[in-house]
Amino acid sequence: MLNVKIINRSLHPLPEYATEQSAGLDLRANLSEAVTLEPLSRAMVPTGLSIELPAGFEAQVRPRSGLAAKHGITVLNSPGTIDADYRGEINVILVNLSNQSFTIQNGERIAQLVVARHERVNWQQAEALNTTERGEGGFGHTGKS
């Protein structure tokens, strides 16, 4: 279990896992009044939370599948990355991809937060790469659905 410092300036409980095996913690909207997203519009939705991740970790803000499937609401820059050195409030950029208005209420679960370890790279300039069976094939090159 990773210990992460968190400041909660919202009136909502700390993010928590919905089930024992959940990878993401639910983030809630921290709003003084409801926000309506018109079709194809976007909004930055505050959470009232700030975190202090250890070096070598990031937090990824991801869509909630229920909001996406039922209402066409998703995270615009999915996944949004929160770097270990960021100390500001977590905001979620939501977009309405449906053809109907959607109203976000204070305290509503709007996204998931997944904390993950990451590596930094040290580039090694090369003139060629090792060959593989796949090679340069991409974007559906196998023809398999």
Secondary structure as UniProt FT lines:
FT   STRAND          5..8
FT   TURN            20..21
FT   STRAND          25..28
FT   STRAND          35..37
FT   TURN            39..40
FT   STRAND          42..46
FT   STRAND          49..52
FT   TURN            55..56
FT   STRAND          57..62
FT   HELIX           65..71
FT   STRAND          73..75
FT   TURN            76..77
FT   STRAND          80..83
FT   TURN            84..85
FT   STRAND          91..96
FT   STRAND          102..104
FT   TURN            106..107
FT   STRAND          109..117
FT   TURN            135..136
FT   TURN            141..142
//
